[in-house]
């Protein structure tokens, strides 16, 4: 080996060693200054409330401030794009909802959920619920399907908006039963549920947290949840599968992600911190009050779930011929 070649090899080895040392040091001292957490929705929504619970605990547990920046618009795309182009040093994170995996199939999106982000954890999940106005005679899902088939013009379903998981739950229900229920989108779960309680849209698919109070006070009747098993908040309400309608499982997920290229040591550290805090009894109680159950998946588990959710909802979106032009 010539002296020139030996020198070149030493230079490469030194560069690699320096890079490894730099990454290791960055991870061991992380976080050394405040961490920005982008929430791609307006303040006050469920994802924003969830993010504030998580960032408050992370700030306490990790000794640096994790602060939220709300960047709403375009169904979450604006804030997600800001997170995509941020430095991949662990000091910009994204906390978002299932829109993250739905939007690329539904609307023109400036990001690839698999290629542009590294999942840290799926913090929590909440199923949807199928509700009807109390004047609707159906007491089961099978009753409702029969009623709709007899009088299709009398029925429509409300949701919190195009592309939300409740909307997609309704479209999945249409596709699997051969129904053609008209979708009536509203700017949020509250208006959608009030419309159904008032009898204007006799059916609604809704996120669980928004619907539970109206179900408990008798303003709405719950026919089924889209969970794999019954939920504690509504123990007397059977699942879709229990009633013979398999494959209807749908959940609103809370994703925590970082720009691709974020050091794996930092990703692993954050994932472990989230696992610990989500096992905290006080945090679990806070999530339960919002209608969510803690998940705290690993990065690998999160990545697998991202791929599964993309495949599931893209199939529904294609089947229902949905598209949104922002």
DADA-V506482 format. One line per field, one symbol per residue. ss: DSSP state (~ for helix, > for strand, _ for the rest). phi: phi as a letter, one per 20 degrees, with the letter a starting at -180 (. if undefined). A space follows every 50 residues. Layout:
# DADA-V506482
ss: ???
phi: ???
This chain:
# DADA-V506482
ss: __~~~~~~~~~~~~~~~~~~~~~~~~~~______>>>>>______~~~~~ ~~~~~~~~~~~~___>>>>>___~~~~~~~~~~~_______>>>>>__~~ ~~~~~~>_________>>>>>>>>>>>>>>>>>_______~~~~~~~~~~ _~~~_>>>>_____~~~~~~~~~~~~~____>>>>___~~~~~~~~~___ __>>>>>~~~~~~~~~___>>>>>>______~~~____>_~~~_______ >>>>>>>>>____~~~~~~~~~~~~~~~__~~~~~~~~~___>>____~~ ~~~~~~~~~~~~~~~~~~~~___>__
phi: .fffffffffffffffffffffffffffefedbgdecedebffnffffff fffffffffffdmcfddececeplmoffffffffefgedndcccdbdfgg eeggeebfcebdfeeecdfeadfbbbfececcfgffffdcffgfgfffff cffecbcebfpfnfffgffffffgffdmecffedecepfgfffffffenf cfcbdbffgfegffffenfcdeeadeefbgeffcfeeffgfgendfmdfb ceddecccggnfggffgfffffffgfffeffffgfffffenddfdlffgf fffffgfffgfffffffffeleaddf
